Amino acid sequence: MWVFSKENGHMNFNEQIFDEIKPHILKKSIQFHVENPEVYVMVKKFAVQAKESKRNRFGIAMIWERMRWFTMIETTDKTYKLNNNHKAFYSRMLMIDDPFFKSVFSRKITNK
């Protein structure tokens, strides 16, 4: 569908948008995603809720904090250590998965 293909045990990102993330952060984000794929499901769920509210602009930080609240307060589910370094990775996954989010999120280039 979108983000990566697994070849020879390595993740190969074929979307240039991920080049904007520092390599060591990208590597840790990929590892976190592989170990916790349900996190992206939650990111997308809350992003779609925000989208359906007809807001023109909102950020991944808002979604990230909503996820923290949800996992710590509203549920007895696993509490994730949601490292802020992963926000750029997940926002770009959303932008690839649904182009609508390209107009909602602003991007910061961190790979310089």
C-alpha positions in Angstrom: 0.0 0.0 0.0 2.5 2.7 1.0 5.3 2.8 3.4 7.9 0.1 3.0 8.8 -3.1 1.4 10.7 -5.8 3.2 13.6 -7.2 1.2 16.4 -9.4 2.6 15.3 -8.5 6.2 15.8 -4.8 5.6 13.2 -2.0 5.4 13.5 0.0 2.3 11.6 3.3 2.3 10.7 4.4 -1.2 9.1 7.6 -0.3 11.3 10.7 -0.6 9.4 12.4 2.2 11.1 10.2 4.8 14.5 11.6 3.7 13.6 14.7 5.7 14.0 12.9 9.0 17.4 12.4 10.6 18.6 8.8 9.8 19.0 7.7 13.4 15.5 9.0 14.3 14.0 7.3 11.2 15.7 4.0 12.1 14.3 4.1 15.7 10.8 5.1 14.4 10.8 2.2 11.9 11.8 -0.1 14.7 9.0 1.3 17.0 6.5 0.9 14.2 7.4 -2.7 13.4 7.2 -3.6 17.1 3.9 -1.6 17.6 1.9 -1.5 14.4 -1.3 -0.7 16.3 0.1 2.7 17.1 -0.3 3.8 13.5 -3.9 2.5 13.6 -4.5 4.8 16.6 -2.8 7.7 14.9 -4.9 7.3 11.8 -8.1 6.9 13.9 -7.6 10.2 15.7 -6.4 12.0 12.6 -9.6 10.9 10.7 -11.7 12.2 13.7 -9.9 15.6 13.4 -10.4 15.5 9.6 -14.1 14.8 10.0 -14.4 17.8 12.4 -13.8 20.0 9.3 -10.7 21.6 10.8 -8.4 23.1 8.2 -5.2 22.8 10.3 -4.1 20.6 13.1 -0.9 18.9 14.0 0.5 15.6 14.8 1.4 16.9 18.3 -2.3 17.2 19.0 -2.9 13.7 17.9 0.1 12.4 19.8 -1.1 13.9 23.1 -4.6 12.6 22.4 -3.1 9.1 22.1 -1.2 9.6 25.4 -4.5 10.6 27.1 -6.4 7.7 25.6 -3.9 5.0 26.5 -3.2 6.3 30.0 -6.7 7.6 31.1 -9.5 6.2 29.0 -8.4 2.6 28.6 -6.6 -0.1 30.4 -4.7 -0.9 27.2 -1.0 -1.1 26.9 0.6 2.3 27.7 3.1 3.2 25.1 6.1 5.3 25.6 5.3 7.6 22.8 8.6 9.3 22.1 8.1 12.7 20.5 10.9 11.8 18.0 8.4 9.5 16.2 5.9 12.2 15.4 7.6 13.2 12.1 7.6 9.6 11.0 3.9 9.0 11.7 2.8 12.4 10.2 4.6 11.4 7.0 2.9 8.0 7.0 -0.4 9.8 7.2 0.5 12.1 4.4 1.4 9.1 2.2 -1.7 7.1 3.2 -4.1 10.0 2.7 -3.0 13.0 0.7 -5.5 15.2 2.6 -3.1 15.4 5.4 -0.4 17.1 3.2 -2.5 20.2 3.4 -3.3 19.9 7.1 0.2 19.3 8.5 3.2 21.5 8.1 6.5 19.7 7.8 9.8 20.5 9.4 12.9 19.3 7.6 15.2 17.8 10.3 17.8 16.0 8.2 20.2 18.9 7.9 
